[in-house]
Amino acid sequence: MNEQSRISVEEVDGVAPPPKARVEDASRESFERKRDYLAGFLAEKPEQPSGEEPGGALYEAVIEALKEIYDPEIPVNIYDLGLIYGVEINGGHAVVAMTLTTPHCPVAESMPGEVELRVGAVPGIGDAEVNLVWDPPWDPAKMSDEAKLELGML
């Protein structure tokens, strides 16, 4: 073994404990309350939904109207079937993006018209527009759990 790789060991009887922090040793400035930057933010009340976005009364009324429309071949409403891709409301004008189970669906001509009439009849909706889309295509995975239970798929 060479001299550099030796470890030296020193035996001691004890080690002095490190000094403890004392309150008197701290400066008084550190105890003064700093300006609370969150005070204004926390005092501000959350904005109430105008009714036109999800959670608002008008939006939920439109969703309830959609839940009253049933697919004639499947005993489940079109909302729970996952045929409704989106609902946007702006100034009383509702735009519903929806699809059908297949492009050859027998109600392809009548279903969008029924959706437009039902949504347009909701108090607070001045006019409704339905956009029939095929992308992404509908599949059973888009159904709600309630619809799957109703059809015996759960």
N, C-alpha and C positions, 0 to 999 in steps of 0.2 A: 504494500500500500504506500502511495506517495504522500507527502506532507500536505498537499492541497486538498485531498479528499478526506481529511480527518475532521471529525465533528468534535467540537469541544463542548464539554458539559460542565456547568457550574452549579453547584448545590447552594441553595439559599435556605434560610430559616423561614422566611415569609416575604410577602409582597405587600407593600402599602396600598390600601384601597384608593381608587381614583377619587379626586375631590367631587363632592356632590354639588349640584347646581342649587343655588339659593335664590329665592324671589327677590331678596334685597339687592342681589348683585345685578339684576336686570334693570334696564333703564325704564322709566315710567312711560316713555313715549310708545313703547311696544304694547302697552295695555289699553291705549286709547282706541275706541271703536273707529274703524275705518269706514268710509262712505260705502254704503251698501248699494252696489250697482244693480242688484236685482230688485230693489224696492219698487221701482216703477213698474217693472215687468210683472212682479207678483201681485201688485195692486190692480192691474188691468184685468177687467172682466173679459172672458172669452166671447168672441163674436157669436151671436146666435145665428143658426142657419137661416137663410132667407126663405127656405122652403123649397128652393129649386135644386139643391144639391142633395146627395144621399144623406138620409137622416132627417131631412126637412119634411114638413107636413105635405107639401104639394108633391114632392118626389114620391113619398110613400103612398099617397093617394093614387098616383099613376101606376105604381107597382101593384097595388091592390086591384086596380081595374084590369091590369094584365093577367092577374091570377084568376080572374073570372072567365077568361077565354080558354076553352078546352079544345084540344085536338080531337076531331071527330073519330079518329081511329084508335086513339090511346086515351084512356080515361084519366088524364093528368093535365093540369093547366099548362099553358105554353111557357110560363115563367119557370116553373119547376122542371119542365122538360129541358130547359137550357136553350130554348129557341131565341130568347132575348139576349142579344150581345151587348146592348148599351141603351141607356136612356139619358138624354140631355135636355134640360129645360132652361130656356133663356127668355125672360120677359113674357112668360106665358106661352111661348112657342115650344112645343115638345118635338124632339126628333128621336125616333125609336129605330135602332138597328136590330134587325132580326133575320133569322134564317128559317128554313123548313127542314124537316127530317131528311127529305130527298128533293132534288129538283123536279122529280116527276110526281110530287105529292098532289093528290086530287084537290086539295084546297089551296093550291098555289095562287089561284086567281082571287079567291074570296078572303083568305086569312089576312093579308095585309090591309085590305079595306076594313075588315072588322076591327083590327087593332087600331087603325086610324080613327074610326068612329068611337070606339070605347075610350081611347085616351083623350080624344077631343071633347068628350062629354064630361070629363073630370072638371069640377068647379075650379076655376083659376087658370085653366088651359084655354087659350084663345084659339089656337089651331095646332093640329098634329100632323106630322110627316113621318112616313114609314119608309125606311130604306131596307130593301131586301138584299141580303148579301149571301154569298156562297163560300166565302173564304174567311176564316177557316171553316171547313165542312163540319156539319153537326155529327156528333157521335154520342153514344149512350153515356160516356164518361162526363158529359156536360150536365147531366141530370142531377137534381138535388137528391139528398138522401131520402127525403120524403117521397119523391117520385119513384126512386128505386124500390123503396119499401112497398109502395102501392102496387108496383108491377111485379113484386116477388123477386126482385133482383138482389135483395140483401138477406 
